[in-house]
Amino acid sequence: MVVPRYPALNNTIGGVLTLSRGCHIDRAKCRNRERETEAALHGKPAARSSRSAVVADFNGDGRLDIVTNNFNDRPYFFANQFPKKNYVEFRLTGTRSNRDAIGAVIRLWAGKTVMVRQVNPAGGYLAQSSRTAHFGLGDHNSVDSVVIRWPRGLMQTVKNPPINTLHQIKEPAQ
């Protein structure tokens, strides 16, 4: 099941990572966005003081984006424009464990590759990353299995989950 998450944000220029300062709301305030982004991408120093960063797939394209919380400035949205690769995401909901499944461990097997994620939405000052566990699969075209260890210790296995989608998984009752 594909679940819409956030409104689409279209803040791209020719580069692979773009900086948005609210351009999806008011284009007039963003005349220098392209120059700032290019300067940042080419290693020129930029006078910024960021207090935290959060990572999530804000536009639902399977690539993780970044938002930074800046001191005396607006938050910056960095849209991930690297070439698309395969991925799979899991959003867990606890029923007997905590509702947000904080502490759940997800192990994924794709061929000989094993990946592990823990649901931990830690963030920084005035920020919190997504509770969605994102697995970048690169060129893997399938996932063999996923094993979830819920916070209360229950193990759940998902065989051959479809890739390039977000899976909503609810903790089993037993």
N, C-alpha and C positions, 0 to 999 in steps of 0.2 A: 504494500500500500504506500503510495507516495503522498506525503503530507506537505502542503504549502507552509513555509515557515515565515519568511519576511517579505516585505514588498521588494520588488526588483529594484536594484540600484544600478544605474548605468553610468559609470564614471570611468570610462576607458579612453585612453589615447593610444598612440602607436606602441607604447612600451608594454612591459609585462606586468608592472605593478604601478597602479595609479593612485594619486592622492586626491581625495575629495574633501572639500571644506564646505559641505552643504550644497554642492552644485546641483543635486537633484531637486533642490527646492528653489534656489535663486541663482540663475546663471550669471547675472550681472556681478555678483560678488566673487566670481571665480575666473576673472580674466587672466590672472597670472598662474593659475593652477598648473598648466602644462609646463611653464618654465620652472616652477618650484619642484615639480615631480622630476623633471629631467635633471635638475641640479642635484636632487637627493639621490637619484639612481646613478649618477656619474661620480659620486663620491665627494662632491663639494659640500663643505659644512653648511648646515642650516641651523639657525638659532631657534632651538625648540627645547622645551623641558617637559618630557612626558612622565606622568606618574604611574601609569599602568597600561597594559595592553590586554585585549581579549581576542580570542580566536574563535571563529564560528563560520559556518557556510551561510552567510547572510543572504545571498541571492539564490540559493538552492541549485547551484551548478555543479556541486560535488567538489569544489575547490575551496580550501579554507581561506578566509579573508581575515584582516586584522583591523581592529579599531583601537586607537590609542587615546587615553584621557590626558590632556595637556594642561599644564599649569598656566592660568590666565589666558586661555585660548579655547577654541572649540575643539571637540574631539575630531580626530582625523580618521577617515575610512580609507584603508588600503585594499583595493579590489585586486584579487589574485587573477591575473590574466595569463599565467603560464599555460602551455598546451594542456588540454583536458586529457586525463588518464582515468583508468578504472578506479572505482572506490566502492565502499559500502559503509553505511552508517546505521547505528543502533541507538534508539531512544528507549531506555528502560523505565518501567513504572513498577514500583514495588507495591505488593498487596499486604504481605505480612512483614516484610522488611520495611525500611523507611520508604515513603512514597516516591522520593526522587532517586532511589537506588544508589545513593552516595555510598561508595565503598565497594560496589559490585566490580568484579574482575571479568573481563571478556577476553577469551583466547580464540584466535582465528587461525585456521589452517588453510593455506592455498598452495597446493603442491608440497614442496619441501620447506616452504616458508611458514614460520609461526610468528604471529604478532599478538601483543598483549596491550590492553588498555584498561585503565581503572576509571570508573565514573568519579570524577573529582573536579567539581566546577570552581576550583580555587581561582582567585583573581588577584587584583591589586587594589589600590585605593579607588573606591567608588566604581569597581568593575567586577564582573564575574563572567568567566567563559561558559560556553555551552555545556550542558549535561550530555549532549549527544556524543557518542563514541564514534570517531571517524577513523576509518582504515583506508589509507591510500594503497591501492593494489598495483599501481603501475601498469605493467603489461599483462598481469594475470587476468585471464578471462573468466575465471570462476573461483568460487570459495568452496572447499570441501566440507568444512564444518566449522561451527562456532560453539564454544562452550562458555556458558555464563555461570559464574559462582556468585549467587546473590548474597547480600550482607549477612543473612541469617544462616548461610552455609549450604543452602540447597543448590544443586547443580542442574542446569538445563542445557540440552543440546539442540542445536538447530542445524539440520543437514542441508547442504547445497542452497543456501539463501541466494536469491537473485542479486546480481551486482548492480551498481550505479543507481541505487535507491536508498531511501531511509526506511528502516524497519522499526515499527513500534512493537515492542515486546513487553508483555505483562507477566509479572512473576506468577508462576503456578501456585495454586493453593496448597499443594503438598509436595 
